Amino acid sequence: MLGKSIGIDLGTKRIKYYRKGDGIIFDQENCIAIENREEIRAIGDEAAEMVGRTPETIEVIYPVNRGVIANVSAMELLFNTSFDRLYGKAKRASGTSFVIALPTDITEVEKRSFADLIHKSGIKPKNVSLVDKPICVAMAAGLDIMKAKGVMTVDVGADTTEIAIIALGGIVRSRLLPIAGNKFDESICNYIRQKCALVIGKSNAEQLKMGIAGALSGQSLTMQVNGRDVVTGLPKRIEIESDIVYEAIKEDLKSITENIKSTLEHIPPEVSSDIIDAGIYVTGGSALIGNFDKLLNAETNLKINILEDPQDSVINGLGKLIDDDNYKTLPYIYRQPGYSVNLRNVNNGIAKKK
């Protein structure tokens, strides 16, 4: 295992590692539970199960917000603990080359913080490289991104939707929207509270989204959901129809489609011609919402390609990249030195053990 390249997809919702030759070796919620501000109680899926159920002494933290590291200390603790579990001790992964997938439209300081996460860990990496997430999506789709032909990708993730145009191994145009799966969940919670007088949690909203939500009206699906009655304050179970969920998220979906169209309106005609031939490649967990492809087709009149395993497109594309022995020489890979960056001084009061 020593020295094998590792790809990292550090998402808002989940954190995934891909090891060269071994595939995905870690896929957990990007979440950590801290007790008394210093003791690690749980990480990953185990920590996520604690959301909304913890005493005051335990804080459950998602360290990544809108695609960037928002809580540095929590992210460092989660990263080190995950590698302790994979390798016995994180330092045993020393000598490894790392490639991190990250959003395109973030600041240079925010980009550096991803590399800094590894350089400040107990691991002594051989080197750390960065790659834009849309590049990984295109590779997962099996596209030759080094050609002159333009490619459009739309990644509807947890906190952000990233729209990108790729040609000749680089990003021609991109846009990062703060509207995606988590915003859908929030809209569902708010709408059901207003229309059904029921308070539900975001986990229940996510189940409704992935179970019966549609990007177009008219689906005849129902699902039971548990919550708290707004009037009586007592627990209550009701049946929700798919059209209620559609009404909850339709404005969010409209914002995404309007931004896709706006991006298409500002690209060169030569690239437009390429996209007419190839269509749009759509990925991310929320790409699985019913009729999402039909909505995008109706709005753009373009072929819509929903990627296989859309929730894993970034890590699968990253895997294809690092499985290539010559990936370090590719033009869309950029190296980061071993500097240390204090990202916004955000540590949220977590005291790191020495």
N, C-alpha and C positions, 0 to 999 in steps of 0.2 A: 504493500500500500504506500510505502514511503516514496514521496516524490511524484506521485501521480497528480495530474492536474485536476483541479476541482472548480466547477462552475457554481455560482451562487445567484439565485433569484430571490432577492430580499424584498418581498412584496408587503403591502400594507396588511393583508390578511394572512398570508402564509409565507413561510421561509423554506426554500428547497435547495438541496445540494446535489450536484451530479458529479460523480467521480469517473474520470477517464477509464473506460473499459468495464466499469461496474454498473453504470446507469445511475438512477436516482437512489441515493443512500439516506436521504433525510427529507421528509415532507410533513411538516407540522404547522399548526397555527403559529404565527409570529407574535407570540404572547408569553408573558412571564408573570408569575405571582410572587410578590415580595412580602415577607412578613417582618413586621417591626422595622421597616425601612432598610433592612440589610440582609436578612436571611432569605435565600431562594427556596420558596415552598414548592414550586412546580414550574415547568416550562411547556410550551407547545400545546397540544390538544388537551392535556391534563389541566393546564392553567386556564384555557379557554372555557372549560366546563365549570369553572368557578365563578364566571362573570355573573354578577347580580346575586351571588349566594355567599359572599364572604363577610366575616366580622370586620370591625373597624381596624384591626391590627394587620389585615392582609389587603394589599393593593394589587389589582390585576391590571397590567399595562400592556398596551400594544405600542411598541417603541417607534414604529414607522407610521407616518401620517402623510397622506396625499403623495405617496411615492418617495418621500425623503425621511431620513433619520431625524426624528423629533425629540427623542429622549436618548441621549448618548449613553449614559450609564446603564440604563436598562438594556439597551441593545448590546453593549459589550458583555454584560452578564449573561444574557441569553446566548450570544454567539459562543462564548467560552464554555458555557455549560453544555451546549449541544456538541461541541467537539470533544469535551471530556467524555461524553457518553459514547461517541463514535470511536474514539481512539484510546480510551482509558485515561489518557491525559492529553490536553489540547496540544502541548508542546511536541507530542509524538508526530504531529502533522507538519512539523518544521521541515523546510526544504521543498514544500509543495508550491506549485505555481497556481495562483488563483485568478479566475476571470469572473467579474461581477457584472451582471446585467442591470442597467439603470435607466430611468426615464431620460428622454432627450432634453426637454424644456425645463431644466432646473439649473440653478446657479453653479458656478465653478466651485464655490465653497461647499455646496451640498454634494457635488460630485466627489470632491476630495474626501468628504467624510466617509464615503463607502470604503475607499482604500484605507483610510486612517483606521477604520474599525479593525482591519486585519493586522495592520502594522502595530497597533497598540495592544493586541491580544497576546496571549502566552505563546502564540505560534510565531516562528521566525520564517516567514515565507521566502521562497526563492525569488518570486516577483509577484506583483499584483497588476492585473490589466483590467480595463473597463471596456464594455461594449454597450451600445444603445439597444434597448429592448426591441424596438421595431426591426432591427437587423436579425435578432433571434427569432422573432415571429416569422419573418420572411424565410429564414432557413428552415424552420419547422414545416413551412408550407412546401418545401422543396424547390424554392425559386432560386435562380441564378442571379444574385444581387449585383454581380460585377458587370452585367450587361448594361448597355445604354438604355434599354427599355425601362420606363418608369413603372413602379409598383406602389399600390396604396394598401396600407394596413390600418385596421381599427382594432384596438385592444381595449375592451371594456372590462376593466379590472375591478378591484374592491373599492378603492377611493377615487381613482382617476380613469378617464378614458383618454387614450393616446392615439391621435390620428397622425399618420406619417406618410410621406411620399419618399420612396427610395429609388435611387438610380446610381449606377457606377460605384456601388459599394458605399454610398454615403446618403445622408438624410438631406433631401432637397427642400422639404418643408415639413413642419410638424406643429402640432398643437396639443396641449395638455389641459384637459377639462376636469374640474373638481366634481364631476357628476359620473357616478358609476354604481356598482352594486350596493355599497353602504348607503348612498343617497336614496336609492330605490327602497331599501329597507326602512329608512327614516320616513319617507313619504307614505309608505304603507301603514306604518304605526300611526302617523298623524291622521290619515284619512279614515282609518277604522275607528279611531277614537271619536272623530267628528261625526261620522255617519252611522256607526253602530254602537256608540257609547261604551266601547270596550277598550281598555288599556292592554296592549300586548307588548311583549319584549321583542327586541330586534332578532333574536334567534327564531321566534315564531314568524316574524315578518319574512325572514329569509326562506323559511320553509314554504310559505305561501308564494313567494316570488319564484322559487325554483319548481314548485309543484303545480301551480295552476295559473300563474301569470301569463299574459299574452301581450305581445306588442301591438296587436290589433284586437278590436272588440269582437264579440260574438262567440267566444269559446264557451262551451257548456260544461264547465268543470266546477267542482265544489270541493272544499276541504274544511274540516273542523279545526277550530283554533281555540286554545285556552287563554284566558286573560282575567282582568279584574273589571267588574261592572263599575262604570263611572258614577252611577247614581247610588247604588247600595254599598259599594266598596267590597263586595263579596266576589269570590271566584266564580267564573262563569265560562261556559263553553257554547260557542255558536258556530253555525255553518256559514262559510264565506264563499260567495260565487266569484268566478274568475273575472267577471266584468267589474267587480268592485276593485280588484287588484289592478286591473287595467286603468281604471279611472285614477287610481292613486299615483301611478307612475307615468301616465301619458305625457305630462309636461316635461318630465326628465328625459323621456325618450325623444320628445320633440327637440329639446336643446341639443342632444347628440346629433340628430339628423340635420339640424340647421347648421351645426359646426362642420359636419362632413361636407355639406353642400358649399359652405363658404370657403372651405379649403380647396375644393375642386374648382371654384370660380377664380382662384388666384394662382393657378399653375399654368405653365407654358402650354400652348396648343399641342406641341409634340408629345408632351407627357399625357395630356388628355386623351390623345389618340391611343396611346399604349394602354391606358386604363380602360378604355372602351373595349379593347380586345380581351384583356385579362380579367377585368372586374375588380372588386374590392375584396380583400382577404380579412375576415373578421374573426377575432379570437377573444379570449377572456371568459371567465365563468358565466357572466351575464349574457354572453352570446347564445347560451342555451335557452334563454327565455323564448317561449313559443312564438312562432311567426316573426321573430326578429329579422330574419333574412327577407321575408316578404315585405315588411315595413321599409327596410332600406332599399329594396328593389323598387317599391312604389314611389319612394321619394327621389331616387337618383336615376332610375331607368337603366341601372347597371347590373351586371351579373354579380351576385353575392356568393362568396365562397366561405362557408363556415368551416374552420379548420377542425380536423379530427382531434379529439381530446383538447378542446380549446382552453381549459383551465390549466393545462400543462404546456402550452405552446412555447412559452419563453424558456422554460428549463429544458424542454426537448430540443429546441433550436440551439441553446447554449451547449447541450450535449453533443450535437452534431459538430459544432465549432471546435470544441476541445478534443474531440476524437480525431480531428485532422492534425497530424503531426506538425504541419507547417502553419498552424493558426497564428503563431506569434508574429509572422511576417505579413499577415493580411492587413490591408489598409484601414479597415474599420475597427481594428483593435488598437487601443491606445494605452500606453503604460503609465503608471503612477509611481513616483518615488516614495521613499520611506519617510515622509514628513508627518507631522502631527498637527491636526487642526481642531480647535475648540469650536464646535458648531453651536453658535448662538448662546454658549454657556448654559445650555439646557440640560440639567441633570435631575430636576424634579425631586431634589432632596434625598436621593438614594445614596447611602454611604457605602462605598465599595470597601470590601475587606482587603486588607493588605497581607 
